[in-house]
C-alpha cells in the first residue's frame, strides 16, 4: 500500500512564546525608497576650519545722482502761494569690474546652524551589509506572537492509503499547548517584501561627528547702497548714491571637524520593497498555546 498525506484545511495558534532566539546571519537586499520627507529639520554644528576652493569675486557698481529742486512764490491774501518742484535720479551707467580670482580662501572655525521647515529627497538607495556572524549572532531575549492562523497545511504520513479516498477525520483532541525544547531553521528567505509607508517622530541624534563635509559649487550675491549726504542749496539739492553688488562663487566648500546635534520633528517614507535572507535560526524553549486543528483530511 502506498502512504498517504495528511491535510489540515485550517488551524489556529492563539499565541506562542519563546525564550532566547538566535539568528546567525541576516542578509538584507537593496532597499530603494522613492521619497523621504523630513519635517522640522534642525542641525547645530561646530566646525574647526573650512576652505572655499577656486574662489572668484565680481563687483558691479551703479552710480546715481539724486536731486531735488523747488521754488515757492508768495502771493498776497486771499491767494494761495504757488510752489513748483520735482525730484529724481540720473544714472551714470554701470561699472562692472569683472571676475577677480581669489584662489583658495580659508574659513576660520565657527558654528553652522540649519533650520529647515521641510525637506524632501529621493529616490534613496542603500544596500545594508550582512548582519550578525558566527561570533556575533543576532539575538532576542524573548519573542511573543498572537493569533496565528494557517491554511492548507499538509504533511506526509506512513499510514497506508484506504480505498483511494480522501477521508476527513475530526480531530479527537481539543485545543492543546505544545512545548518544543529547541527549534532550528537552516534558512528563511523572503522576496518582494512590501513595506508600507512609515512615519517616525521625535528623531534626536546627539554627538554627530564628521571628519569632513563637502558641498559642490555655489554662488552668493549681495547688494547694498551707499550715498553721500545731501548738498542742499536754496532751491536745489544733490547727493551721490551708489548701488554696489558683489558676487562670490567657489567650485567647492569644505568643512573640517564637524560635530553637533540633529533634530527632526517627523519623517515619512514612501512604501518600498525589500528582500530578507536569514540563516542559522535557533529558537529555544518554544511554547505554543491552544493549538487548534478542527479537522484532518487523509489524502490518498
TORKOL-520555 format. One record per residue (C-alpha): residue number from 0; z, y, x. Coordinates in steps of 0.5 Angstrom, whole numbers, plus 500, padded with zeros to 3 digits. Last residue first. Layout:
<sites>
+-----+-----+-----+-----+
: num :   Z :   Y :   X :
+-----+-----+-----+-----+
: NUM :   Z :   Y :   X :
...
+-----+-----+-----+-----+
</sites>
This chain:
<sites>
+-----+-----+-----+-----+
: num :   Z :   Y :   X :
+-----+-----+-----+-----+
: 299 : 499 : 518 : 491 :
: 298 : 502 : 524 : 489 :
: 297 : 510 : 524 : 488 :
: 296 : 512 : 530 : 484 :
: 295 : 519 : 533 : 485 :
: 294 : 522 : 537 : 479 :
: 293 : 527 : 543 : 479 :
: 292 : 529 : 543 : 486 :
: 291 : 535 : 548 : 487 :
: 290 : 538 : 550 : 494 :
: 289 : 545 : 553 : 492 :
: 288 : 547 : 556 : 499 :
: 287 : 543 : 554 : 505 :
: 286 : 547 : 554 : 511 :
: 285 : 544 : 555 : 518 :
: 284 : 549 : 554 : 524 :
: 283 : 545 : 555 : 530 :
: 282 : 538 : 558 : 530 :
: 281 : 533 : 558 : 536 :
: 280 : 526 : 561 : 536 :
: 279 : 522 : 560 : 542 :
: 278 : 516 : 563 : 540 :
: 277 : 515 : 569 : 536 :
: 276 : 508 : 572 : 535 :
: 275 : 507 : 578 : 531 :
: 274 : 501 : 582 : 528 :
: 273 : 501 : 589 : 526 :
: 272 : 497 : 593 : 520 :
: 271 : 499 : 600 : 518 :
: 270 : 501 : 605 : 513 :
: 269 : 502 : 612 : 514 :
: 268 : 508 : 615 : 518 :
: 267 : 513 : 620 : 516 :
: 266 : 518 : 624 : 520 :
: 265 : 524 : 628 : 518 :
: 264 : 529 : 633 : 520 :
: 263 : 526 : 632 : 528 :
: 262 : 531 : 634 : 533 :
: 261 : 529 : 634 : 541 :
: 260 : 534 : 635 : 547 :
: 259 : 533 : 637 : 554 :
: 258 : 531 : 636 : 561 :
: 257 : 525 : 638 : 564 :
: 256 : 524 : 637 : 572 :
: 255 : 517 : 640 : 573 :
: 254 : 513 : 644 : 568 :
: 253 : 505 : 644 : 570 :
: 252 : 500 : 649 : 567 :
: 251 : 493 : 647 : 567 :
: 250 : 486 : 651 : 568 :
: 249 : 489 : 658 : 567 :
: 248 : 488 : 664 : 563 :
: 247 : 491 : 671 : 562 :
: 246 : 487 : 676 : 558 :
: 245 : 490 : 683 : 558 :
: 244 : 488 : 689 : 553 :
: 243 : 490 : 696 : 554 :
: 242 : 489 : 701 : 549 :
: 241 : 489 : 708 : 552 :
: 240 : 491 : 715 : 549 :
: 239 : 490 : 722 : 551 :
: 238 : 493 : 728 : 547 :
: 237 : 491 : 734 : 544 :
: 236 : 493 : 739 : 540 :
: 235 : 489 : 745 : 536 :
: 234 : 491 : 752 : 533 :
: 233 : 497 : 755 : 537 :
: 232 : 497 : 750 : 542 :
: 231 : 500 : 743 : 542 :
: 230 : 499 : 738 : 548 :
: 229 : 501 : 732 : 545 :
: 228 : 505 : 727 : 550 :
: 227 : 501 : 722 : 553 :
: 226 : 499 : 715 : 550 :
: 225 : 500 : 708 : 552 :
: 224 : 498 : 702 : 547 :
: 223 : 499 : 695 : 548 :
: 222 : 494 : 688 : 547 :
: 221 : 496 : 681 : 549 :
: 220 : 492 : 675 : 550 :
: 219 : 493 : 668 : 552 :
: 218 : 488 : 663 : 555 :
: 217 : 490 : 655 : 556 :
: 216 : 487 : 649 : 560 :
: 215 : 491 : 643 : 559 :
: 214 : 498 : 642 : 559 :
: 213 : 502 : 638 : 564 :
: 212 : 510 : 635 : 564 :
: 211 : 513 : 633 : 570 :
: 210 : 520 : 629 : 572 :
: 209 : 521 : 628 : 564 :
: 208 : 529 : 628 : 561 :
: 207 : 531 : 627 : 554 :
: 206 : 538 : 628 : 554 :
: 205 : 539 : 627 : 547 :
: 204 : 534 : 625 : 541 :
: 203 : 536 : 626 : 534 :
: 202 : 532 : 624 : 528 :
: 201 : 535 : 626 : 522 :
: 200 : 530 : 622 : 517 :
: 199 : 525 : 617 : 518 :
: 198 : 520 : 615 : 513 :
: 197 : 515 : 609 : 513 :
: 196 : 508 : 608 : 510 :
: 195 : 507 : 601 : 508 :
: 194 : 507 : 595 : 514 :
: 193 : 501 : 590 : 513 :
: 192 : 502 : 584 : 517 :
: 191 : 495 : 582 : 519 :
: 190 : 496 : 576 : 523 :
: 189 : 503 : 573 : 523 :
: 188 : 505 : 567 : 528 :
: 187 : 512 : 563 : 529 :
: 186 : 512 : 559 : 535 :
: 185 : 517 : 553 : 537 :
: 184 : 522 : 553 : 532 :
: 183 : 529 : 551 : 533 :
: 182 : 534 : 549 : 528 :
: 181 : 541 : 547 : 529 :
: 180 : 547 : 545 : 525 :
: 179 : 544 : 545 : 518 :
: 178 : 549 : 545 : 513 :
: 177 : 546 : 545 : 506 :
: 176 : 549 : 547 : 499 :
: 175 : 546 : 544 : 493 :
: 174 : 544 : 546 : 486 :
: 173 : 544 : 540 : 482 :
: 172 : 541 : 533 : 484 :
: 171 : 537 : 528 : 480 :
: 170 : 531 : 532 : 481 :
: 169 : 526 : 530 : 475 :
: 168 : 520 : 526 : 478 :
: 167 : 513 : 528 : 476 :
: 166 : 509 : 522 : 478 :
: 165 : 502 : 523 : 480 :
: 164 : 498 : 516 : 479 :
: 163 : 495 : 511 : 484 :
: 162 : 499 : 505 : 481 :
: 161 : 505 : 507 : 485 :
: 160 : 504 : 509 : 492 :
: 159 : 509 : 506 : 497 :
: 158 : 515 : 511 : 500 :
: 157 : 514 : 513 : 507 :
: 156 : 514 : 520 : 505 :
: 155 : 509 : 526 : 507 :
: 154 : 511 : 533 : 505 :
: 153 : 509 : 538 : 500 :
: 152 : 512 : 545 : 498 :
: 151 : 507 : 549 : 492 :
: 150 : 512 : 555 : 491 :
: 149 : 518 : 557 : 495 :
: 148 : 523 : 562 : 493 :
: 147 : 528 : 566 : 497 :
: 146 : 533 : 570 : 493 :
: 145 : 538 : 573 : 499 :
: 144 : 538 : 572 : 507 :
: 143 : 543 : 573 : 512 :
: 142 : 543 : 573 : 519 :
: 141 : 548 : 573 : 524 :
: 140 : 550 : 575 : 531 :
: 139 : 542 : 577 : 533 :
: 138 : 539 : 575 : 539 :
: 137 : 532 : 577 : 543 :
: 136 : 532 : 573 : 549 :
: 135 : 534 : 576 : 556 :
: 134 : 533 : 570 : 562 :
: 133 : 528 : 567 : 559 :
: 132 : 524 : 573 : 556 :
: 131 : 525 : 578 : 551 :
: 130 : 520 : 583 : 548 :
: 129 : 512 : 583 : 550 :
: 128 : 510 : 590 : 552 :
: 127 : 508 : 594 : 546 :
: 126 : 501 : 596 : 545 :
: 125 : 500 : 603 : 542 :
: 124 : 495 : 607 : 538 :
: 123 : 496 : 614 : 534 :
: 122 : 491 : 616 : 530 :
: 121 : 494 : 621 : 529 :
: 120 : 498 : 628 : 530 :
: 119 : 501 : 632 : 525 :
: 118 : 506 : 638 : 526 :
: 117 : 511 : 641 : 521 :
: 116 : 516 : 647 : 522 :
: 115 : 515 : 648 : 529 :
: 114 : 521 : 650 : 533 :
: 113 : 520 : 649 : 541 :
: 112 : 524 : 653 : 546 :
: 111 : 523 : 652 : 554 :
: 110 : 528 : 655 : 558 :
: 109 : 527 : 657 : 565 :
: 108 : 525 : 656 : 572 :
: 107 : 521 : 660 : 576 :
: 106 : 513 : 660 : 575 :
: 105 : 509 : 659 : 581 :
: 104 : 502 : 662 : 580 :
: 103 : 496 : 658 : 583 :
: 102 : 490 : 663 : 584 :
: 101 : 490 : 670 : 582 :
: 100 : 483 : 671 : 581 :
:  99 : 480 : 677 : 578 :
:  98 : 476 : 677 : 571 :
:  97 : 472 : 683 : 569 :
:  96 : 475 : 690 : 570 :
:  95 : 472 : 692 : 563 :
:  94 : 473 : 700 : 562 :
:  93 : 470 : 701 : 555 :
:  92 : 468 : 707 : 551 :
:  91 : 470 : 715 : 552 :
:  90 : 472 : 714 : 544 :
:  89 : 474 : 721 : 540 :
:  88 : 480 : 721 : 536 :
:  87 : 481 : 725 : 529 :
:  86 : 485 : 730 : 526 :
:  85 : 483 : 736 : 521 :
:  84 : 484 : 743 : 519 :
:  83 : 484 : 748 : 513 :
:  82 : 489 : 752 : 510 :
:  81 : 488 : 758 : 505 :
:  80 : 495 : 761 : 503 :
:  79 : 496 : 762 : 495 :
:  78 : 494 : 768 : 491 :
:  77 : 499 : 772 : 487 :
:  76 : 501 : 775 : 492 :
:  75 : 498 : 777 : 498 :
:  74 : 494 : 772 : 502 :
:  73 : 496 : 768 : 509 :
:  72 : 490 : 765 : 512 :
:  71 : 492 : 758 : 515 :
:  70 : 489 : 754 : 521 :
:  69 : 489 : 747 : 523 :
:  68 : 486 : 743 : 529 :
:  67 : 488 : 736 : 531 :
:  66 : 486 : 731 : 537 :
:  65 : 486 : 724 : 540 :
:  64 : 482 : 723 : 546 :
:  63 : 481 : 716 : 547 :
:  62 : 481 : 711 : 553 :
:  61 : 479 : 703 : 552 :
:  60 : 482 : 699 : 558 :
:  59 : 480 : 692 : 559 :
:  58 : 484 : 688 : 564 :
:  57 : 482 : 681 : 566 :
:  56 : 486 : 675 : 569 :
:  55 : 485 : 669 : 572 :
:  54 : 489 : 663 : 574 :
:  53 : 487 : 657 : 578 :
:  52 : 493 : 653 : 576 :
:  51 : 499 : 655 : 573 :
:  50 : 505 : 652 : 576 :
:  49 : 513 : 651 : 574 :
:  48 : 520 : 650 : 576 :
:  47 : 526 : 647 : 574 :
:  46 : 525 : 646 : 567 :
:  45 : 530 : 647 : 561 :
:  44 : 529 : 644 : 554 :
:  43 : 530 : 645 : 547 :
:  42 : 526 : 642 : 542 :
:  41 : 526 : 643 : 535 :
:  40 : 521 : 639 : 530 :
:  39 : 522 : 641 : 522 :
:  38 : 518 : 636 : 519 :
:  37 : 514 : 631 : 523 :
:  36 : 507 : 628 : 521 :
:  35 : 504 : 621 : 524 :
:  34 : 497 : 619 : 522 :
:  33 : 493 : 613 : 523 :
:  32 : 498 : 609 : 526 :
:  31 : 495 : 603 : 530 :
:  30 : 499 : 598 : 533 :
:  29 : 496 : 593 : 538 :
:  28 : 500 : 586 : 538 :
:  27 : 507 : 585 : 538 :
:  26 : 509 : 579 : 542 :
:  25 : 516 : 576 : 542 :
:  24 : 520 : 572 : 547 :
:  23 : 526 : 567 : 547 :
:  22 : 528 : 569 : 540 :
:  21 : 536 : 567 : 539 :
:  20 : 539 : 567 : 532 :
:  19 : 547 : 566 : 532 :
:  18 : 551 : 565 : 526 :
:  17 : 546 : 563 : 520 :
:  16 : 547 : 565 : 512 :
:  15 : 543 : 563 : 506 :
:  14 : 542 : 565 : 499 :
:  13 : 540 : 563 : 492 :
:  12 : 535 : 558 : 495 :
:  11 : 529 : 556 : 490 :
:  10 : 524 : 551 : 489 :
:   9 : 517 : 551 : 486 :
:   8 : 512 : 545 : 485 :
:   7 : 515 : 541 : 490 :
:   6 : 510 : 535 : 492 :
:   5 : 512 : 529 : 495 :
:   4 : 506 : 525 : 498 :
:   3 : 505 : 518 : 498 :
:   2 : 504 : 512 : 503 :
:   1 : 499 : 507 : 502 :
:   0 : 500 : 500 : 500 :
+-----+-----+-----+-----+
</sites>
